[in-house]
Amino acid sequence: MLTIGVDLAAEPKGTAVSGIEWADGRAQLVSLVLGATDDDIVEASSSADKIGIDCALGWPDKFVDFVVNHRAFNHTVDHEFGAMDWRKELCYRETDRRVRDVTGRWPLSVATDRLGVTALRCAGLMERLGAAGVDVDRAGFGGVVEVYPAGSLKIWGFDTTGYRATAGARSTLLDAISSKAPWIDFSEFRDMMVDSCDAFDAVIASLAARAAATGSATLPSENDCAIARIEGWIAMPHRDMEKLLHIS
């Protein structure tokens, strides 16, 4: 099995793509590219079994409804309109709330944070992947799945303090991952992962993609599928990293 991980940014600068081969109880990091274009991502994904993208695949449904109604001056003003709780309903997707329950931290809001600019690129990328024959399902049941590297690391029990800010923290974290999961071989690209937080997150995205591909991640329930296929759904891995080696 080949899993691809994409740490997506609004432009190729800041975008990284990784590939991990899974066979015989081992995981080998076989590719890691910085400055990746959409062409690079589509090409890397051509032979992938699962593609994990670190970016929101959709917008909160209530936010979209609000924008449409706002454009048409169609609002019902009541005591909730504009209040903090009302704004939170619009800012976050259902999957964001589930991630908050599990990890204790909010993902970035695709509606109100700069992530929205990256999500615009992601929307175009998803169209290109679909045109290239990838089964694109925002709920994560097809060839693409939304992932959250920092949240995945936290679920697996790692201290993520400062890892996106400093090479020293990434080096320490990578040592901890290698100790807990010695069956993952990062060797050829270890220096890139330490030097670049984008490269690091792309590799974790590939691991999270494997979790979704093997049934060791939380995908939407039957009741959640309808909203997940509109807003996207973050696949959160199970706590035991060893589950990545097995197909459920």
N, C-alpha and C positions, 0 to 999 in steps of 0.2 A: 504494500500500500504506500502511496505517496500523498502526503498532506502538505499543502501550501499555506503559509501564513503571511498576511499582508498587514503591515503597520502603515495605514493610509494617512497621507497629509493632503492639503489642498493642491499642492504642486509636487512634481517629482522630487524636488529637494525636500527631505524629511520623510520620504516614502521608502520603505524597505520591504523586500520579499524574500522569504526563506522556503526551502524545501526539505522535508524530512522523509527518508525512506524507512519503512517498518518491515522487518523480516526476521524470523528465527529468534524472537524474543529480544531483539535489539532495535534501537532507533539511531539512524545515522543522519546527521545534518549534512546534506549533500550540496546545498546551494544557499547563498546569501548575497543579495544584491542591494546596494544603496542607490538612491537617486532613481528609483524605478518609475518608468512611464506606464501609461495604460497599456501600451503595446507589450511592454515587458511582463506586466501582470497577466495579460491574456495569454501570452506565449507560455509563461511558467505554469499556467493553470490548464493547459491543453491536455496534459496527461495525468492530472491530479485526481485522486479519489474524493478529496474534500478540500475546500478552500475556506480558511478562516480569515475574516476581514475585521480588523479592529476599527470599526466605524459604524455608526447607526445606519441601518438599512432603510429606515423610514422615519416619519415624523409623528408626534402624538396626534391621534385622530381628533381629539377635542381642540387641539391647537389649529389644525387645518380647518375645522368647522368654524372656529372663531374668526380666522382670517377671512374666510369666504363671506361670513356674515358682516364682518367689519367693513369689507369693501362695499357691500350692498347697503350699508347703514341700517342693518337689520339686527337690532339688539333689544332684548328685554331687560331693562334695568331693574335690579333688585338689590337687596343688601349684600349679596355675595359678589356682585359684579366688581372686579378690580381688587378684591380682598386677597390676602396672602394665600389662603387655602385654595381659592379659586385659581390663582396664578399657578400654584404648584400642579393643579390638575392639568393645566395647559402645557406646563414646561416639561413634564416627564411622561414617558410612555409607561405602559403596564409593566413591561420587562424591567425598566429602570427601578420601579418600586420593588419588584421581586429581588433584584440584585441588592438593593438597599437593605432588605430584610435579611439576606444571607450574609452579606459582607460588612454591613454597618456603614457603608459609604455610598454616596450617590454617584452614578456615572455622570459625565458631562451632559447637560441638556442640549439636545440637538435643536431645540426650538429657540433657545436664548443664549447659548454659548457659541464660541467661535467654531465649535464642532460642526455647526450648520454649514459653514463654507466647505469643509471637507465632505460633508454628506451630499452636497451638490455634485462634487466630482464622483462620489461613490454611486450616485444614481445613474450617471452616464456610464460608469464602469459596469454596473450590473446589466445595463442594456447591451453593452458590448459582449459581456460574457454569455448572455442569453443568445445573442446572435451567433456566437461561436459554438453553440451546442451545449453549453452548461445548463443544467436544470436549476434555474434560479427560483428559490422559494424563500421569501424573507423569514419564514418561520424556522428555517434551518433543516428541513427534511430533504432538501435536494443536494446539489453539489456545492452550495455556498452556505456558510453559517456565520452569523455575527458573533464575535468573541470579545472578551474584555481581559487583556493580559494581566493587569494589576489585580483584578478581582480573582482571576484564576490562581495566581500565585498565592494570594491570601488564603483561598480555600485549601490549597495544598499545604498550608502551614508555614509559609516562608515570611520572613520579615522583609517588607518591601520599602522600608524607610529610606528615602533619599536615592533610590536606585535610578530614577530617571534624571537625577541632578548631577551625580558624580560617578566617575569611572571606578573609584574605590568601592563605592557601595555596590555597583554592578559586579565587580570582581568577587566581592564577598558573597553576594547572592548566587552567583554562578557556581562558586565552590560548594555552597549549601545544596544547590540543585544536583550537582554531580555526585555529592555524597549520598543524597537520598535516592537518586535514580542513576546509579552507575552504568546502567544499560543504555543511557543516552550518550552518544559520542559527538561532542561539540568541537573536537580538537582542532580541526583545520580552520575554524572560524571563531575560535575563542577570543582572539584579540579584537576582532571586529565587534563582537558582542559587548566587550568591555569598553571599547572606544565610543560606541554609538548606542544611545538608548533606543533609537529607531530600529536598529538591527536586533537588539535584545528583544524588543517587544514583538518583532516579526517572528522570531523563533518561538516565543511563548504562544503566539497566535497559532502557529502550526501545531504545537502540542495540544492546544485547546480544540483545534479542528479534529485532531485524532480522537479526542474524548467524545465529540459529537458523532464521529463516524462509527465508533465502536459501541455506542450505547452507554457510555460512561459519563454522560453529561445530561443536565436537566433541560429538556426541550418542552415546548408548550403542551399542556394537557389538551384533551379534546375540547374542553370549554374555552381554552385560551387561543385555539388555533385561528379563529376568525380574526381577532384583533392582531395576533402575531403576524399574520400574512399581510397586514396593512402596515403596521408600525415597525416590524422587525422583532427579533427575539434573541437575547443574549444567551448563548449556551454556557452554562456554568458547570464545570467538571465536578465529578464526585471527589471526595476528599482523598481517596487512596490513589496515588499516582501509578501504582502497580496495575491498576485497572486499564491503563493505556495500552498495556501489552496484550490484552485479551479482547476478543470480540464477543459482546453479549448476545 
